[in-house]
Amino acid sequence: MSLLSDLINLDISDSDSSEKIIAEYIWIGGTGMDVRSKARTLPGPVSYQKKLPKWNFDGSSTLQASGEDSEVILYPQAIFNDPFRRGNNILVMCDAYTPTGEPIPTNKRHAAAKIFSHPDVLAEEPWYGIEQEYTLLQKDVNWPLGWPLGGFPGPQGPYYCGAGADKAFGRDIVDAHYKACLYAGINISGINGEVMPGQWEFQVGPSVGISAGDELWVARYILERITEIAGVVVTFDPKPIPGDWNGAGAHTNYSTKSMRNEGGYEVIKKAIGKLQLKHKEHIAAYGEGNERRLTGKHETADISNFSWGVANRGASVRVGRDTEKEGKGYFEDRRPASNMDPYVVTSMIAETTLLWKP
């Protein structure tokens, strides 16, 4: 095992015979939540995605094409440092197209990029901070890490941001993920233990426009890889354990240039008014199984009713005390589920608040 470990950690850039690097191409699979990847060798270091070659994969094996016409084309869109292979090796976030250049149905990035490239959206420089909650599960038993098999821990209370062997389960995984994301160049801004034991959160942002989706997807991929190494399963299910336990969300913090400038609070209130008018459309796009989480309990608003308030974590949209006090800032959309597609959610918020005219 020592030799195997040495070979896994081998830095190929130390070789005098070659400048070759390994590029791990990442894309979203047919369920809309599974991340897939495969690697290829490139002749030398690459720092700009447009210099990377397009590639293809067997879409019939990912629920993204039929066996009779299975080729799906990967377009490189964003480059990150590879925390696993290190050196000049890279992770490449891609989206998927047919051989004729049409985005396939699971390619949500394509439509999001159109919204973020609209002049009215570009002018407002939309910032996002996404709070990604997730739950660590014991492998093979589908039960949270640290919970007694077939049983339950003590009630919620001591676990949120807690410390100790009886309160925090999986911290080594969480810290490894935190550092790996920083190494990759992801704008990860923090981590914390969540209310339900075995549940954690990381935050990505502030990130501008389409980069928020790219960074969150690659952060999810890195988390999947780390839990793979640790022999633990990660789930983004919005309500992994029924009953009196918190669900998992992906609260999305949002601001525009107008909101961040003087008089921004009035702009925020108008934007929230637009979100209220399109509540049903947003809920439909905010993640599968979200109705199990948005019950009006456990720091959520009821899925059927839109509400907003200052410092109210039981509202659909929360405005911070500092934003109210300073008269400018951001707001938090608390409705997205932990399994939401960040390309969909971020672009939909921008489209509703900046482009839609009721």
N, C-alpha and C positions, 0 to 999 in steps of 0.2 A: 504493500500500500504506500510505502514511503516513496518508491520510485514512481508509482502512478501519480501521486500528489506532486512530485517534482516535475513530471512531464506536463501535467495539467497547468501548472504555474509557470511553465517555460516561456520566457520572453523571446519570441522569434526575432525581434529587432536586434538581439545580441549577435545574430548570425551575420558573418561577413559576406556570405554568398548571395544574400537576397534582401531586398527592401519590401518584400511581399507582406501584405496585411490580410487579416480576416475581417470580412464585413458580415454581420448577422442581420439579415433582412427580416423585419418584423411586420406582420399585418394582422388585421382582425378577421377572424374566421366566420363561418356561416351562422353561428348562433348570435353573433353580435357582441358576445362577451368573451369568447375564447381568443387568446392571442397565440398566433402561430409564428414560427420563425425557421429559417434555414440559412446556412452560412456558405459563403463563397470566397475564393482567394482573389485578391486584386494585386496588380503589379507594384503598387506603391501607395503611400499615404494619400488620403483624400479628405479635404476639409469643406467641400462645397457639394451639396447634394446633386446639383445639375451635372456634375462631372461623373456621377455614378451611373453605371449601365442599368437599364431596365432589366427585369428578370421575369420568370414565370413560375407557376406552380400548378399542381394537379387539383383543379377546383372540384372535381368529383369526389375527392377525399376530404373536403372541408365543407361540404354542403353548399358550394358556391358555383357549381357547373354540372352539366350532365356528362356521363361517361363518353358520349358520342362526340362531344365538343368540350373537352375538359380544360383546355389551356386558359389560364387567367394571368394577366400581365401585371407585374408589380412596378409602380412608379416610385422611386425614392423621393421622400419629401423633407426629411429632417435627419441630421446626423448627431449622434451622441457618443461620448467616449465609452468604451466597453469596460465595465468594472470587473468582469470575469476574466477576460483574456489580457486586458490592460495593454501597455505599450501603445502602438499606433492603431490598434484594432478598434473597430467602431460598431455601434448599433445603428441601424438605419430604419427609421419609421417610414413605412410605405402605405400607399393606398392602391386599390385593385381595379383593373379595367378589363374589358373584353379586348380581343385582338384588334378590333376596329376602333378602339379608343373610347368606348362608352363606359362610364362608371358602372360597376355591377351594383345590385340593390343594397348590399351590405356596406358599400363605400359611402359613408356619411360625411367623410372629410371633403369630398368634391363640392357638395352643395354648400357646406359651411365656408369653404374658401371663397366662393362667389359672394357670399354675404359680407365676409370680412374684407373683401377687396372693393366693395362699393364705396364710392367717394365720400358719401355721408357718414359711413361707419369709420373709414380711415381718418377722417377729420376729427372724430371724437376719441380716438385712441382708447378703445375699451379695455379695461384691466379686469382680470379675473383672479380670484383666489379660491381654489376648490379644496374643500375639506373631505378627504376620502376616508370613510370609515370602512373597516373590514373585520372579519372574524377568523381567528386561527382555529382549525379543527384537528383533533387527533386523527391520524391516518387510519383508514379502514373502518372506523366506527362512527364517523360523521357526528362527533360530539365535541364541544368546545375544549380547547387546550386548558388544562388545569382543573377541569370539572371531573368529579368522580364518575367512573363508568356507570351508566344507567341511573345516576343520581344527580343531585343539584348542589351547588355551593350555597353559601349564605346569601341572603337577599342583597340587592344592589344598595350601594352606599359607600363602602370603603374602597371600591375598585377604581373609580374615576381619578386619574392622575396619581394612583396609589403606588406605594413601594412596599416590597416584602414578598416572601415566597408564597404567602397565602392570599396575595392581592394582585400581583402582576405576573402574568403567564406569557412567556415568549419574548421577553425584552431583548434577548440576544438577537433574535430574528429582526426585531423592529430597529434596533441600533445598526445592525448590518445593512439593512435596507436604507436607512437614513444616509449613512456614509457612502453607500454605493450610488445613490442618486446624486449626491453632491459631486462625486467623482465623475459621473456621467455628464454633468453639466446641466442637470435638471434644476429648476429654480424651486427646490423643496425648501419650505420655510419653517417647518417644525413637525414634531410628533407628540402624541400623548396617549396615555391609556384611556380607554373609554368607560362608560357607565357599566356595561355588562362585562363580567370577567371573561377574558379571552378575546375581547374586542379592542381594537386599536384604531388610531387615526393618524394619517399624515396629511400635510397641507402643501399644495403646489401653488406658487404664485408669490407676488403678483406677476402674471404673465399677460402679454398683449395678444389679443385676437386669436388666430388659429394656433399659436404656439401653446396656449393653455391645453388644448386637446392633445397635441403631440406629446407634451411633457407628461400629462397624466397617464396616457396610454403606455408610454415607455416606463414610467414609474410602476405601473401595474405589472408590466412584463418582468421587470427586475424583481418585484416581490414574488411573482410566481417562480422565478428561477431560484431565489434564496430559500423559499419554503420547500422547493424540490430537493435542495441540498440537505435541508434540515429534517426531511421526512415528515413534514407537517403540511396540511392542506389549507389553502386560503379560500374563503368564500366571500363573495360580494353580495350575497343574498340580503335583501333589505329587512328580513325578519327571520333570521336563522333558527331561533328558538321561540315557539309560541308561548303566550302567557305574559306574566308580569316581568318582562325583560325588555330593555331598550332595543329598538331596531337599529339598522345601519343606513345612514344617508350619505349624500355627497353635497352638503350645503355649498352653494355657489355665491361667493361674494363678487360684487360687480360695481364698477364705477366708470363714468365717462369723463372726458376733459371738462365738460360743462358742470358735471356733478362735483368735481374736485375743485372748481373755481368758486369765487364769491357768488353767492346766490344759488349755489348748487342744491340746497335742500329743497327748494321749490321744483327744480328739475327732477330730483329724486321722487318727490310726491307725484308728479305727473307721470313718470315712468311706472311707478307702482300702480297708478290708476289704469294704465294700459295693460299691465300684467293681470289685473283683476278682470278686465273685460275678456281676456283670452285664457282664463284659468283652465277651462276644460281642455283646450288644445295643448297647453303646456303639460298638464297632468298626464295626458295620453302619451306624451313623448318623454316623460321623466323617469322611466324605468319599469321593468316588469315586476309585478307583485307588490307594487308600492301601496296598494290598498291594505295590505297586511300591516304596513308600518304607519301610514297616516290615519290614525284612529282618533286623534284628539288627546291621546294619552302619551306618556313617555316623551315629553318635550316635542310633540308634533301638533299640527293643526289637523282638523278633520279633512279628509280628502275632498269632500263635497263643497266645502265652504272656504272662500278666500278671506283672509284677514291679514292685517299688518299692524305693527306696533313698535314702539321704542323699547328696546331691551327685552322684548317679549319672545321667549323661545317656544312658546306655544302658538305662535302666529305663523302664517304661510311665509310672510316676509318680515324680517327683523331689521330695524334701523338702530344703529348703535347710539349710545348716549353721547359719545364724542361728536358724532355727525350732527345730532340735534343741537348740541351746544355750540359747535363751530359754524353751523349753518351750511356745511358742505361735507363731502366725503363719499361714502359708499353705502350700499345695503346688501343684505344677505337673503337670497332665495333659499328657504329651508325645505322646499318641496322635493328636489331631486333625490332619487333613491341611490343607494351605493352602487347599483349596477347600471346606472345611466350611462349613455354615450356622451362624453364631454364635447365632441364635435356638435352633436345635436343640441345639447342644452345651452352651450355658450353662444352658438350662432342664433338660436331661437330667441334668447334674451335680447341679443343685439338687434335682431330683425323687428321684434315687437316694440322695443323702446325707441329705436332710432329710425326705422324705415316705415313701419305701419302707421297709417293715418286713419283712425277710426271714423 
